[in-house]
Amino acid sequence: MANEAAIEDVSIGGDGIRLGQFMKFASLLDSGGDVKEAIIDGLVTVNGEVDRRRGRQLQVGDVVGYENRLARVCA
């Protein structure tokens, strides 16, 4: 399974965070504008499914994917 991305655990220091905020916090993308476009274009997954809601509230354990990177929300 060489093309399966490793999941990076990203501690958010709390119970929840919005998708757009988490993508910047996890360094999946640098700017809010880039995050917005990636989400609108359907390039972002949450727990393996495309999600186009930038304001989606993520919970501990959710896995966000963008390109070949995966980041898991950790407390």
N, CA, C and O atoms as a Maestro MAE file, in Angstrom:
{
 s_m_m2io_version
 :::
 2.0.0
}

f_m_ct {
 s_m_title
 :::
 protein
 m_atom[300] {
  # First column is atom index #
  i_m_mmod_type
  r_m_x_coord
  r_m_y_coord
  r_m_z_coord
  i_m_residue_number
  s_m_chain_name
  s_m_pdb_residue_name
  s_m_pdb_atom_name
  i_m_atomic_number
  :::
  1 25 0.829 -1.186 0.000 1 A "MET " " N  " 7
  2 3 0.000 0.000 0.000 1 A "MET " " CA " 6
  3 2 0.875 1.252 0.000 1 A "MET " " C  " 6
  4 15 0.747 2.104 0.879 1 A "MET " " O  " 8
  5 25 1.731 1.357 -0.951 2 A "ALA " " N  " 7
  6 3 2.690 2.455 -1.007 2 A "ALA " " CA " 6
  7 2 2.023 3.798 -1.274 2 A "ALA " " C  " 6
  8 15 2.540 4.829 -0.845 2 A "ALA " " O  " 8
  9 25 0.881 3.814 -1.976 3 A "ASN " " N  " 7
  10 3 0.258 5.084 -2.297 3 A "ASN " " CA " 6
  11 2 -0.773 5.514 -1.259 3 A "ASN " " C  " 6
  12 15 -1.471 6.509 -1.458 3 A "ASN " " O  " 8
  13 25 -0.878 4.780 -0.157 4 A "GLU " " N  " 7
  14 3 -1.780 5.192 0.919 4 A "GLU " " CA " 6
  15 2 -1.040 6.175 1.819 4 A "GLU " " C  " 6
  16 15 0.035 5.868 2.335 4 A "GLU " " O  " 8
  17 25 -1.621 7.358 2.003 5 A "ALA " " N  " 7
  18 3 -0.953 8.409 2.768 5 A "ALA " " CA " 6
  19 2 -0.985 8.098 4.260 5 A "ALA " " C  " 6
  20 15 -1.958 7.552 4.779 5 A "ALA " " O  " 8
  21 25 0.091 8.457 4.926 6 A "ALA " " N  " 7
  22 3 0.137 8.344 6.382 6 A "ALA " " CA " 6
  23 2 -0.729 9.446 6.974 6 A "ALA " " C  " 6
  24 15 -0.806 10.545 6.425 6 A "ALA " " O  " 8
  25 25 -1.370 9.155 8.076 7 A "ILE " " N  " 7
  26 3 -2.222 10.138 8.733 7 A "ILE " " CA " 6
  27 2 -1.405 10.890 9.777 7 A "ILE " " C  " 6
  28 15 -0.783 10.295 10.657 7 A "ILE " " O  " 8
  29 25 -1.426 12.203 9.655 8 A "GLU " " N  " 7
  30 3 -0.724 13.064 10.607 8 A "GLU " " CA " 6
  31 2 -1.714 13.493 11.684 8 A "GLU " " C  " 6
  32 15 -2.769 14.043 11.371 8 A "GLU " " O  " 8
  33 25 -1.383 13.246 12.948 9 A "ASP " " N  " 7
  34 3 -2.233 13.682 14.057 9 A "ASP " " CA " 6
  35 2 -1.949 15.144 14.359 9 A "ASP " " C  " 6
  36 15 -0.794 15.532 14.537 9 A "ASP " " O  " 8
  37 25 -3.010 15.966 14.417 10 A "VAL " " N  " 7
  38 3 -2.869 17.397 14.676 10 A "VAL " " CA " 6
  39 2 -3.697 17.746 15.905 10 A "VAL " " C  " 6
  40 15 -4.925 17.658 15.888 10 A "VAL " " O  " 8
  41 25 -3.013 18.140 16.962 11 A "SER " " N  " 7
  42 3 -3.684 18.504 18.209 11 A "SER " " CA " 6
  43 2 -4.256 19.905 18.100 11 A "SER " " C  " 6
  44 15 -3.547 20.851 17.758 11 A "SER " " O  " 8
  45 25 -5.552 20.032 18.396 12 A "ILE " " N  " 7
  46 3 -6.211 21.341 18.299 12 A "ILE " " CA " 6
  47 2 -6.409 21.979 19.664 12 A "ILE " " C  " 6
  48 15 -6.858 23.122 19.753 12 A "ILE " " O  " 8
  49 25 -6.080 21.257 20.730 13 A "GLY " " N  " 7
  50 3 -6.180 21.815 22.068 13 A "GLY " " CA " 6
  51 2 -7.599 22.044 22.548 13 A "GLY " " C  " 6
  52 15 -7.833 22.867 23.433 13 A "GLY " " O  " 8
  53 25 -8.549 21.319 21.971 14 A "GLY " " N  " 7
  54 3 -9.946 21.471 22.376 14 A "GLY " " CA " 6
  55 2 -10.778 20.341 21.812 14 A "GLY " " C  " 6
  56 15 -10.244 19.310 21.401 14 A "GLY " " O  " 8
  57 25 -12.091 20.534 21.792 15 A "ASP " " N  " 7
  58 3 -12.996 19.472 21.347 15 A "ASP " " CA " 6
  59 2 -13.389 19.573 19.876 15 A "ASP " " C  " 6
  60 15 -13.672 18.556 19.243 15 A "ASP " " O  " 8
  61 25 -13.408 20.777 19.330 16 A "GLY " " N  " 7
  62 3 -13.869 20.928 17.956 16 A "GLY " " CA " 6
  63 2 -13.216 22.109 17.272 16 A "GLY " " C  " 6
  64 15 -12.671 23.005 17.918 16 A "GLY " " O  " 8
  65 25 -13.282 22.091 15.938 17 A "ILE " " N  " 7
  66 3 -12.713 23.164 15.117 17 A "ILE " " CA " 6
  67 2 -13.409 23.108 13.764 17 A "ILE " " C  " 6
  68 15 -13.830 22.037 13.327 17 A "ILE " " O  " 8
  69 25 -13.529 24.235 13.107 18 A "ARG " " N  " 7
  70 3 -14.172 24.266 11.786 18 A "ARG " " CA " 6
  71 2 -13.188 23.769 10.722 18 A "ARG " " C  " 6
  72 15 -11.973 23.902 10.862 18 A "ARG " " O  " 8
  73 25 -13.748 23.195 9.661 19 A "LEU " " N  " 7
  74 3 -12.941 22.589 8.600 19 A "LEU " " CA " 6
  75 2 -11.928 23.565 8.027 19 A "LEU " " C  " 6
  76 15 -10.747 23.234 7.922 19 A "LEU " " O  " 8
  77 25 -12.368 24.766 7.654 20 A "GLY " " N  " 7
  78 3 -11.453 25.749 7.067 20 A "GLY " " CA " 6
  79 2 -10.321 26.122 8.012 20 A "GLY " " C  " 6
  80 15 -9.169 26.242 7.595 20 A "GLY " " O  " 8
  81 25 -10.653 26.305 9.283 21 A "GLN " " N  " 7
  82 3 -9.629 26.639 10.279 21 A "GLN " " CA " 6
  83 2 -8.639 25.495 10.440 21 A "GLN " " C  " 6
  84 15 -7.430 25.713 10.524 21 A "GLN " " O  " 8
  85 25 -9.162 24.273 10.482 22 A "PHE " " N  " 7
  86 3 -8.294 23.117 10.683 22 A "PHE " " CA " 6
  87 2 -7.313 22.945 9.533 22 A "PHE " " C  " 6
  88 15 -6.152 22.599 9.750 22 A "PHE " " O  " 8
  89 25 -7.778 23.185 8.306 23 A "MET " " N  " 7
  90 3 -6.887 23.018 7.152 23 A "MET " " CA " 6
  91 2 -5.696 23.963 7.235 23 A "MET " " C  " 6
  92 15 -4.577 23.577 6.897 23 A "MET " " O  " 8
  93 25 -5.920 25.189 7.679 24 A "LYS " " N  " 7
  94 3 -4.805 26.126 7.863 24 A "LYS " " CA " 6
  95 2 -3.956 25.710 9.058 24 A "LYS " " C  " 6
  96 15 -2.728 25.729 8.982 24 A "LYS " " O  " 8
  97 25 -4.600 25.334 10.160 25 A "PHE " " N  " 7
  98 3 -3.891 24.947 11.378 25 A "PHE " " CA " 6
  99 2 -2.989 23.741 11.134 25 A "PHE " " C  " 6
  100 15 -1.885 23.668 11.674 25 A "PHE " " O  " 8
  101 25 -3.461 22.794 10.318 26 A "ALA " " N  " 7
  102 3 -2.705 21.578 10.014 26 A "ALA " " CA " 6
  103 2 -1.717 21.789 8.871 26 A "ALA " " C  " 6
  104 15 -1.026 20.852 8.470 26 A "ALA " " O  " 8
  105 25 -1.645 23.006 8.345 27 A "SER " " N  " 7
  106 3 -0.749 23.371 7.235 27 A "SER " " CA " 6
  107 2 -1.037 22.576 5.964 27 A "SER " " C  " 6
  108 15 -0.130 22.294 5.182 27 A "SER " " O  " 8
  109 25 -2.312 22.216 5.764 28 A "LEU " " N  " 7
  110 3 -2.690 21.575 4.497 28 A "LEU " " CA " 6
  111 2 -2.712 22.626 3.391 28 A "LEU " " C  " 6
  112 15 -2.387 22.333 2.240 28 A "LEU " " O  " 8
  113 25 -3.095 23.845 3.745 29 A "LEU " " N  " 7
  114 3 -3.033 25.001 2.849 29 A "LEU " " CA " 6
  115 2 -2.665 26.217 3.689 29 A "LEU " " C  " 6
  116 15 -2.889 26.230 4.899 29 A "LEU " " O  " 8
  117 25 -2.099 27.242 3.048 30 A "ASP " " N  " 7
  118 3 -1.594 28.392 3.784 30 A "ASP " " CA " 6
  119 2 -2.614 29.511 3.984 30 A "ASP " " C  " 6
  120 15 -2.636 30.151 5.036 30 A "ASP " " O  " 8
  121 25 -3.456 29.748 2.982 31 A "SER " " N  " 7
  122 3 -4.342 30.911 3.072 31 A "SER " " CA " 6
  123 2 -5.809 30.499 3.102 31 A "SER " " C  " 6
  124 15 -6.196 29.444 2.598 31 A "SER " " O  " 8
  125 25 -6.605 31.364 3.707 32 A "GLY " " N  " 7
  126 3 -8.042 31.133 3.752 32 A "GLY " " CA " 6
  127 2 -8.665 31.077 2.371 32 A "GLY " " C  " 6
  128 15 -9.597 30.308 2.135 32 A "GLY " " O  " 8
  129 25 -8.156 31.886 1.463 33 A "GLY " " N  " 7
  130 3 -8.673 31.882 0.093 33 A "GLY " " CA " 6
  131 2 -8.427 30.556 -0.605 33 A "GLY " " C  " 6
  132 15 -9.297 30.039 -1.307 33 A "GLY " " O  " 8
  133 25 -7.222 30.006 -0.404 34 A "ASP " " N  " 7
  134 3 -6.901 28.706 -1.004 34 A "ASP " " CA " 6
  135 2 -7.771 27.602 -0.401 34 A "ASP " " C  " 6
  136 15 -8.235 26.705 -1.105 34 A "ASP " " O  " 8
  137 25 -7.983 27.683 0.920 35 A "VAL " " N  " 7
  138 3 -8.835 26.699 1.596 35 A "VAL " " CA " 6
  139 2 -10.245 26.760 1.029 35 A "VAL " " C  " 6
  140 15 -10.834 25.730 0.703 35 A "VAL " " O  " 8
  141 25 -10.783 27.966 0.912 36 A "LYS " " N  " 7
  142 3 -12.145 28.155 0.402 36 A "LYS " " CA " 6
  143 2 -12.292 27.546 -0.995 36 A "LYS " " C  " 6
  144 15 -13.250 26.822 -1.263 36 A "LYS " " O  " 8
  145 25 -11.338 27.844 -1.881 37 A "GLU " " N  " 7
  146 3 -11.406 27.320 -3.243 37 A "GLU " " CA " 6
  147 2 -11.304 25.799 -3.281 37 A "GLU " " C  " 6
  148 15 -12.043 25.145 -4.018 37 A "GLU " " O  " 8
  149 25 -10.396 25.235 -2.494 38 A "ALA " " N  " 7
  150 3 -10.216 23.782 -2.473 38 A "ALA " " CA " 6
  151 2 -11.493 23.088 -2.001 38 A "ALA " " C  " 6
  152 15 -11.891 22.062 -2.552 38 A "ALA " " O  " 8
  153 25 -12.129 23.656 -0.978 39 A "ILE " " N  " 7
  154 3 -13.360 23.054 -0.445 39 A "ILE " " CA " 6
  155 2 -14.492 23.177 -1.465 39 A "ILE " " C  " 6
  156 15 -15.197 22.203 -1.729 39 A "ILE " " O  " 8
  157 25 -14.667 24.361 -2.036 40 A "ILE " " N  " 7
  158 3 -15.725 24.576 -3.033 40 A "ILE " " CA " 6
  159 2 -15.531 23.673 -4.246 40 A "ILE " " C  " 6
  160 15 -16.501 23.166 -4.809 40 A "ILE " " O  " 8
  161 25 -14.272 23.471 -4.649 41 A "ASP " " N  " 7
  162 3 -13.972 22.643 -5.820 41 A "ASP " " CA " 6
  163 2 -14.093 21.147 -5.542 41 A "ASP " " C  " 6
  164 15 -13.904 20.337 -6.449 41 A "ASP " " O  " 8
  165 25 -14.405 20.769 -4.296 42 A "GLY " " N  " 7
  166 3 -14.593 19.356 -3.970 42 A "GLY " " CA " 6
  167 2 -13.294 18.580 -3.835 42 A "GLY " " C  " 6
  168 15 -13.269 17.367 -4.046 42 A "GLY " " O  " 8
  169 25 -12.213 19.271 -3.484 43 A "LEU " " N  " 7
  170 3 -10.900 18.628 -3.377 43 A "LEU " " CA " 6
  171 2 -10.578 18.168 -1.961 43 A "LEU " " C  " 6
  172 15 -9.522 17.585 -1.718 43 A "LEU " " O  " 8
  173 25 -11.495 18.433 -1.023 44 A "VAL " " N  " 7
  174 3 -11.253 18.130 0.386 44 A "VAL " " CA " 6
  175 2 -12.211 17.032 0.842 44 A "VAL " " C  " 6
  176 15 -13.402 17.061 0.532 44 A "VAL " " O  " 8
  177 25 -11.673 16.068 1.580 45 A "THR " " N  " 7
  178 3 -12.525 15.019 2.132 45 A "THR " " CA " 6
  179 2 -12.493 15.070 3.659 45 A "THR " " C  " 6
  180 15 -11.504 15.473 4.272 45 A "THR " " O  " 8
  181 25 -13.601 14.652 4.243 46 A "VAL " " N  " 7
  182 3 -13.689 14.473 5.688 46 A "VAL " " CA " 6
  183 2 -14.151 13.040 5.904 46 A "VAL " " C  " 6
  184 15 -15.234 12.653 5.466 46 A "VAL " " O  " 8
  185 25 -13.330 12.266 6.576 47 A "ASN " " N  " 7
  186 3 -13.616 10.848 6.812 47 A "ASN " " CA " 6
  187 2 -13.916 10.105 5.508 47 A "ASN " " C  " 6
  188 15 -14.793 9.244 5.453 47 A "ASN " " O  " 8
  189 25 -13.161 10.462 4.456 48 A "GLY " " N  " 7
  190 3 -13.245 9.762 3.184 48 A "GLY " " CA " 6
  191 2 -14.315 10.247 2.233 48 A "GLY " " C  " 6
  192 15 -14.425 9.723 1.125 48 A "GLY " " O  " 8
  193 25 -15.111 11.232 2.626 49 A "GLU " " N  " 7
  194 3 -16.174 11.747 1.759 49 A "GLU " " CA " 6
  195 2 -15.946 13.222 1.477 49 A "GLU " " C  " 6
  196 15 -15.549 13.975 2.366 49 A "GLU " " O  " 8
  197 25 -16.198 13.640 0.231 50 A "VAL " " N  " 7
  198 3 -16.051 15.045 -0.150 50 A "VAL " " CA " 6
  199 2 -17.010 15.883 0.684 50 A "VAL " " C  " 6
  200 15 -18.182 15.539 0.836 50 A "VAL " " O  " 8
  201 25 -16.503 16.980 1.219 51 A "ASP " " N  " 7
  202 3 -17.345 17.898 1.997 51 A "ASP " " CA " 6
  203 2 -17.079 19.313 1.516 51 A "ASP " " C  " 6
  204 15 -15.934 19.766 1.514 51 A "ASP " " O  " 8
  205 25 -18.126 20.009 1.110 52 A "ARG " " N  " 7
  206 3 -17.985 21.369 0.560 52 A "ARG " " CA " 6
  207 2 -18.400 22.447 1.562 52 A "ARG " " C  " 6
  208 15 -18.685 23.579 1.170 52 A "ARG " " O  " 8
  209 25 -18.436 22.108 2.839 53 A "ARG " " N  " 7
  210 3 -18.849 23.069 3.871 53 A "ARG " " CA " 6
  211 2 -17.618 23.525 4.660 53 A "ARG " " C  " 6
  212 15 -17.115 22.800 5.518 53 A "ARG " " O  " 8
  213 25 -17.151 24.715 4.364 54 A "ARG " " N  " 7
  214 3 -15.963 25.256 5.027 54 A "ARG " " CA " 6
  215 2 -16.198 25.391 6.529 54 A "ARG " " C  " 6
  216 15 -15.264 25.253 7.318 54 A "ARG " " O  " 8
  217 25 -17.449 25.662 6.927 55 A "GLY " " N  " 7
  218 3 -17.777 25.846 8.331 55 A "GLY " " CA " 6
  219 2 -18.143 24.566 9.057 55 A "GLY " " C  " 6
  220 15 -18.562 24.613 10.213 55 A "GLY " " O  " 8
  221 25 -17.993 23.418 8.398 56 A "ARG " " N  " 7
  222 3 -18.321 22.155 9.052 56 A "ARG " " CA " 6
  223 2 -17.547 22.023 10.357 56 A "ARG " " C  " 6
  224 15 -16.337 22.249 10.394 56 A "ARG " " O  " 8
  225 25 -18.236 21.663 11.410 57 A "GLN " " N  " 7
  226 3 -17.599 21.486 12.718 57 A "GLN " " CA " 6
  227 2 -16.983 20.096 12.776 57 A "GLN " " C  " 6
  228 15 -17.690 19.090 12.708 57 A "GLN " " O  " 8
  229 25 -15.665 20.048 12.903 58 A "LEU " " N  " 7
  230 3 -14.962 18.773 13.025 58 A "LEU " " CA " 6
  231 2 -14.889 18.369 14.488 58 A "LEU " " C  " 6
  232 15 -14.878 19.218 15.380 58 A "LEU " " O  " 8
  233 25 -14.839 17.084 14.722 59 A "GLN " " N  " 7
  234 3 -14.715 16.549 16.072 59 A "GLN " " CA " 6
  235 2 -13.419 15.755 16.172 59 A "GLN " " C  " 6
  236 15 -12.834 15.374 15.158 59 A "GLN " " O  " 8
  237 25 -12.980 15.512 17.393 60 A "VAL " " N  " 7
  238 3 -11.788 14.704 17.613 60 A "VAL " " CA " 6
  239 2 -11.976 13.351 16.930 60 A "VAL " " C  " 6
  240 15 -13.005 12.696 17.101 60 A "VAL " " O  " 8
  241 25 -10.975 12.942 16.159 61 A "GLY " " N  " 7
  242 3 -11.026 11.672 15.439 61 A "GLY " " CA " 6
  243 2 -11.345 11.815 13.959 61 A "GLY " " C  " 6
  244 15 -11.076 10.897 13.184 61 A "GLY " " O  " 8
  245 25 -11.916 12.951 13.547 62 A "ASP " " N  " 7
  246 3 -12.198 13.169 12.123 62 A "ASP " " CA " 6
  247 2 -10.889 13.251 11.345 62 A "ASP " " C  " 6
  248 15 -9.895 13.785 11.838 62 A "ASP " " O  " 8
  249 25 -10.898 12.716 10.123 63 A "VAL " " N  " 7
  250 3 -9.715 12.736 9.265 63 A "VAL " " CA " 6
  251 2 -10.008 13.580 8.033 63 A "VAL " " C  " 6
  252 15 -10.956 13.314 7.294 63 A "VAL " " O  " 8
  253 25 -9.178 14.604 7.821 64 A "VAL " " N  " 7
  254 3 -9.326 15.518 6.686 64 A "VAL " " CA " 6
  255 2 -8.267 15.173 5.651 64 A "VAL " " C  " 6
  256 15 -7.094 15.001 5.982 64 A "VAL " " O  " 8
  257 25 -8.691 15.072 4.393 65 A "GLY " " N  " 7
  258 3 -7.766 14.769 3.309 65 A "GLY " " CA " 6
  259 2 -7.726 15.875 2.280 65 A "GLY " " C  " 6
  260 15 -8.755 16.447 1.920 65 A "GLY " " O  " 8
  261 25 -6.522 16.173 1.809 66 A "TYR " " N  " 7
  262 3 -6.325 17.124 0.722 66 A "TYR " " CA " 6
  263 2 -5.098 16.692 -0.051 66 A "TYR " " C  " 6
  264 15 -4.023 16.507 0.520 66 A "TYR " " O  " 8
  265 25 -5.263 16.531 -1.360 67 A "GLU " " N  " 7
  266 3 -4.218 16.000 -2.224 67 A "GLU " " CA " 6
  267 2 -3.742 14.672 -1.636 67 A "GLU " " C  " 6
  268 15 -4.564 13.784 -1.410 67 A "GLU " " O  " 8
  269 25 -2.463 14.510 -1.387 68 A "ASN " " N  " 7
  270 3 -1.973 13.224 -0.873 68 A "ASN " " CA " 6
  271 2 -1.693 13.277 0.622 68 A "ASN " " C  " 6
  272 15 -0.885 12.501 1.132 68 A "ASN " " O  " 8
  273 25 -2.357 14.190 1.325 69 A "ARG " " N  " 7
  274 3 -2.115 14.328 2.770 69 A "ARG " " CA " 6
  275 2 -3.386 14.072 3.548 69 A "ARG " " C  " 6
  276 15 -4.484 14.415 3.110 69 A "ARG " " O  " 8
  277 25 -3.219 13.460 4.716 70 A "LEU " " N  " 7
  278 3 -4.318 13.198 5.636 70 A "LEU " " CA " 6
  279 2 -3.935 13.741 7.000 70 A "LEU " " C  " 6
  280 15 -2.806 13.561 7.457 70 A "LEU " " O  " 8
  281 25 -4.893 14.416 7.656 71 A "ALA " " N  " 7
  282 3 -4.651 14.949 8.994 71 A "ALA " " CA " 6
  283 2 -5.838 14.592 9.880 71 A "ALA " " C  " 6
  284 15 -6.992 14.807 9.510 71 A "ALA " " O  " 8
  285 25 -5.539 14.046 11.052 72 A "ARG " " N  " 7
  286 3 -6.590 13.642 11.995 72 A "ARG " " CA " 6
  287 2 -6.677 14.669 13.125 72 A "ARG " " C  " 6
  288 15 -5.662 15.101 13.671 72 A "ARG " " O  " 8
  289 25 -7.909 15.051 13.462 73 A "VAL " " N  " 7
  290 3 -8.157 15.984 14.553 73 A "VAL " " CA " 6
  291 2 -7.919 15.259 15.878 73 A "VAL " " C  " 6
  292 15 -8.541 14.233 16.154 73 A "VAL " " O  " 8
  293 25 -7.015 15.799 16.690 74 A "CYS " " N  " 7
  294 3 -6.721 15.250 18.016 74 A "CYS " " CA " 6
  295 2 -6.904 16.340 19.059 74 A "CYS " " C  " 6
  296 15 -6.672 17.516 18.781 74 A "CYS " " O  " 8
  297 25 -7.318 15.952 20.258 75 A "ALA " " N  " 7
  298 3 -7.542 16.918 21.351 75 A "ALA " " CA " 6
  299 2 -6.201 17.473 21.841 75 A "ALA " " C  " 6
  300 15 -6.170 18.298 22.754 75 A "ALA " " O  " 8
  :::
 }
 m_bond[299] {
  # First column is bond index #
  i_m_from
  i_m_to
  i_m_order
  :::
  1 1 2 1
  2 2 3 1
  3 3 4 2
  4 3 5 1
  5 5 6 1
  6 6 7 1
  7 7 8 2
  8 7 9 1
  9 9 10 1
  10 10 11 1
  11 11 12 2
  12 11 13 1
  13 13 14 1
  14 14 15 1
  15 15 16 2
  16 15 17 1
  17 17 18 1
  18 18 19 1
  19 19 20 2
  20 19 21 1
  21 21 22 1
  22 22 23 1
  23 23 24 2
  24 23 25 1
  25 25 26 1
  26 26 27 1
  27 27 28 2
  28 27 29 1
  29 29 30 1
  30 30 31 1
  31 31 32 2
  32 31 33 1
  33 33 34 1
  34 34 35 1
  35 35 36 2
  36 35 37 1
  37 37 38 1
  38 38 39 1
  39 39 40 2
  40 39 41 1
  41 41 42 1
  42 42 43 1
  43 43 44 2
  44 43 45 1
  45 45 46 1
  46 46 47 1
  47 47 48 2
  48 47 49 1
  49 49 50 1
  50 50 51 1
  51 51 52 2
  52 51 53 1
  53 53 54 1
  54 54 55 1
  55 55 56 2
  56 55 57 1
  57 57 58 1
  58 58 59 1
  59 59 60 2
  60 59 61 1
  61 61 62 1
  62 62 63 1
  63 63 64 2
  64 63 65 1
  65 65 66 1
  66 66 67 1
  67 67 68 2
  68 67 69 1
  69 69 70 1
  70 70 71 1
  71 71 72 2
  72 71 73 1
  73 73 74 1
  74 74 75 1
  75 75 76 2
  76 75 77 1
  77 77 78 1
  78 78 79 1
  79 79 80 2
  80 79 81 1
  81 81 82 1
  82 82 83 1
  83 83 84 2
  84 83 85 1
  85 85 86 1
  86 86 87 1
  87 87 88 2
  88 87 89 1
  89 89 90 1
  90 90 91 1
  91 91 92 2
  92 91 93 1
  93 93 94 1
  94 94 95 1
  95 95 96 2
  96 95 97 1
  97 97 98 1
  98 98 99 1
  99 99 100 2
  100 99 101 1
  101 101 102 1
  102 102 103 1
  103 103 104 2
  104 103 105 1
  105 105 106 1
  106 106 107 1
  107 107 108 2
  108 107 109 1
  109 109 110 1
  110 110 111 1
  111 111 112 2
  112 111 113 1
  113 113 114 1
  114 114 115 1
  115 115 116 2
  116 115 117 1
  117 117 118 1
  118 118 119 1
  119 119 120 2
  120 119 121 1
  121 121 122 1
  122 122 123 1
  123 123 124 2
  124 123 125 1
  125 125 126 1
  126 126 127 1
  127 127 128 2
  128 127 129 1
  129 129 130 1
  130 130 131 1
  131 131 132 2
  132 131 133 1
  133 133 134 1
  134 134 135 1
  135 135 136 2
  136 135 137 1
  137 137 138 1
  138 138 139 1
  139 139 140 2
  140 139 141 1
  141 141 142 1
  142 142 143 1
  143 143 144 2
  144 143 145 1
  145 145 146 1
  146 146 147 1
  147 147 148 2
  148 147 149 1
  149 149 150 1
  150 150 151 1
  151 151 152 2
  152 151 153 1
  153 153 154 1
  154 154 155 1
  155 155 156 2
  156 155 157 1
  157 157 158 1
  158 158 159 1
  159 159 160 2
  160 159 161 1
  161 161 162 1
  162 162 163 1
  163 163 164 2
  164 163 165 1
  165 165 166 1
  166 166 167 1
  167 167 168 2
  168 167 169 1
  169 169 170 1
  170 170 171 1
  171 171 172 2
  172 171 173 1
  173 173 174 1
  174 174 175 1
  175 175 176 2
  176 175 177 1
  177 177 178 1
  178 178 179 1
  179 179 180 2
  180 179 181 1
  181 181 182 1
  182 182 183 1
  183 183 184 2
  184 183 185 1
  185 185 186 1
  186 186 187 1
  187 187 188 2
  188 187 189 1
  189 189 190 1
  190 190 191 1
  191 191 192 2
  192 191 193 1
  193 193 194 1
  194 194 195 1
  195 195 196 2
  196 195 197 1
  197 197 198 1
  198 198 199 1
  199 199 200 2
  200 199 201 1
  201 201 202 1
  202 202 203 1
  203 203 204 2
  204 203 205 1
  205 205 206 1
  206 206 207 1
  207 207 208 2
  208 207 209 1
  209 209 210 1
  210 210 211 1
  211 211 212 2
  212 211 213 1
  213 213 214 1
  214 214 215 1
  215 215 216 2
  216 215 217 1
  217 217 218 1
  218 218 219 1
  219 219 220 2
  220 219 221 1
  221 221 222 1
  222 222 223 1
  223 223 224 2
  224 223 225 1
  225 225 226 1
  226 226 227 1
  227 227 228 2
  228 227 229 1
  229 229 230 1
  230 230 231 1
  231 231 232 2
  232 231 233 1
  233 233 234 1
  234 234 235 1
  235 235 236 2
  236 235 237 1
  237 237 238 1
  238 238 239 1
  239 239 240 2
  240 239 241 1
  241 241 242 1
  242 242 243 1
  243 243 244 2
  244 243 245 1
  245 245 246 1
  246 246 247 1
  247 247 248 2
  248 247 249 1
  249 249 250 1
  250 250 251 1
  251 251 252 2
  252 251 253 1
  253 253 254 1
  254 254 255 1
  255 255 256 2
  256 255 257 1
  257 257 258 1
  258 258 259 1
  259 259 260 2
  260 259 261 1
  261 261 262 1
  262 262 263 1
  263 263 264 2
  264 263 265 1
  265 265 266 1
  266 266 267 1
  267 267 268 2
  268 267 269 1
  269 269 270 1
  270 270 271 1
  271 271 272 2
  272 271 273 1
  273 273 274 1
  274 274 275 1
  275 275 276 2
  276 275 277 1
  277 277 278 1
  278 278 279 1
  279 279 280 2
  280 279 281 1
  281 281 282 1
  282 282 283 1
  283 283 284 2
  284 283 285 1
  285 285 286 1
  286 286 287 1
  287 287 288 2
  288 287 289 1
  289 289 290 1
  290 290 291 1
  291 291 292 2
  292 291 293 1
  293 293 294 1
  294 294 295 1
  295 295 296 2
  296 295 297 1
  297 297 298 1
  298 298 299 1
  299 299 300 2
  :::
 }
}
